[in-house]
Amino acid sequence: MIRSLFLLIISLSSISGLKAYQADIIDDLSIYFKGSNAKEIAKSFASTIELIIIDEEDVYSKAQGEQILRDFFIKHPPVKTSIFHKINTNPNYRFGVIVLSTSRETFRVSVTMKKINNNFLITELRIEPAKD
């Protein structure tokens, strides 16, 4: 009986741990943005991604999206990030807003993720100047 109870507790804790990990996707992205890590961010891209960066908008492949993001980081090296908002209660959808500060300006980064094959993948990434 005690063994069964112990196994039940372990099972439930591993399930709740999985949910906590999925909820931290926006937190991870914030860290990658602060580190200018386009490669790690692109790992979460869907096969095609809608990128809106400042005034340019288009749909790109995962590889193209990574290169465009890398170019953005070269022009605007991040200094600091903070999470402004996140939605992580829907089992099939995640959304987050990250405030990205550079030495010259501040950007609002909106990330839309959908669950595809049991993984949350970025389907839209919007980087626009922050409104004061």
Secondary structure, 3 states (H helix, E strand, C coil): CHHHHHHHHHHHHHHHHHHHHHHCHHHHHHHHHHCCCHHHHHCCEEEEEEEEECCEEEEEEHHHHHHHHHHHHHHCCEEEEEEEEEECCCCCEEEEEEEEEECCCEEEEEEEEEEECCEEEEEEEEEEECCC
